[in-house]
Amino acid sequence: MIASKAIAVLVALFANATWTDADTVDVVDRGPVNLARFTCTDITRSSLLSRVCYDPTRHDAIIAVQSTYRQYCGVPQTTLDALLNAPSMGQFYNTQMRAEAGNRYACPTASLPNVKS
């Protein structure tokens, strides 16, 4: 009887929650980041990338690479579009965005706000 009441309370609590409310991810070298200001695309056609989130106002991208979220700064919309439309998203990511590709979109740690809200 207590278990069914607890379930009813939990259902009532989460009935008004949206996915955005609960969409906080742990980003390498950043910690928890709320993705409310990002537009996210789930990726199903890549074995390397599973999700790409982008904030067009700040030109920040958060990309899930083999289930690990990484942040990239100063990413132009054209680069993001090229990534999403590339015949091989993994190859594009590896040659154009990875830190080993020249740190082109590295985020300066001093200027990164901790985006928790």
N, C-alpha and C positions, 0 to 999 in steps of 0.2 A: 504494500500500500504506500509506504514512504517512497519507494523507488518510482512508482508511477507519478506521484506528486512532483518529485524532483525532475522527472522528464518533462512534465507539463510546464514547470517553471522555466526550464531551459529552452523549450520550444517557444514560449512566450517572449523570453529575452532576445532570442535570435530572429524572431519573426520580422522585426523592423531593421535588422542589420543588413547592409548591402555588402557586396563583395569588396567594394572599394574600402569600406570601413575596416575590413580584416586583411587587406592586401599590403602587408608590410613584409619586406624581404630582407635577408641578411646579406649585405654587399661586402665583398672582400675589401679590407682596409678602410671600411666606412662604418660597419655595424648596421643596425636596423634602419631601413629607409621605407617610408610610406610612399606608395606609388600613386597616391591620389592625383598628383599633378601631371602624371605621365599617361600617355596613351600606349597601351600594351597590345601586342600581337602575339598570340600563341603560334609557335612554329611546329609544323608536323612533317615538313619535307626535308629536314636536316637531321643528321645523326649527331652533329656537334652543338647546334643551337636549338634551344627549346622555347625561348621567349625573348622578344625584343620590346623594350619600353622606351618611349621617347618623350621628352619635354621640349616642344618646339620653341618655347619662349626663352629657355636657357640654353638650348642646343645640347642638352645632356641625354645620354643614352645609358640605359641599364640593360645588360644583355646576359641571359642565362646561358652559360657555356658549360655543357656537361653538368647541369644542375648546380653550378656555382655562379652566383650573380656578380658581375663586374661592371663598374661604372666608367664611362668615357665622356669627356667634356669637349665642347667646341665642335661637335659633330654637325656638319651642315645637313639640312634636309635632303639635299641631293645625294649625299653619301648614304644616308639611311635608306632612301628609296632604292639606290643601287644595291645595297645589301639585301633588302627584301625581295628584289626582282632578279637577283643574280641566279644564273643557272645552277651554280654551286655556292650556296650561302656560306658553307664552311670554308671553301677556298677563298672567297672574297674576304671573309672575316680574318682568316690567317694572313693574307697578304696586305690588307688595307687597315686593319684595326688593332690587331693584337699588339701588345707592348713590344714584342720581338720584331714587329714590322716597322719600328722606328719611334714608338712612343708618341705618335702624332696626336692622339687624342687623350693623352695622360691628363689627369685632373690634378691641378696644384692643390695639395692637401691643405694649405693655409687658407685657401679661399672657398673651400667646400663647406657649406652649411650642413649641420646635422639635421636632415630632413625627417623628422619623426612625426610631424603633424600634417 
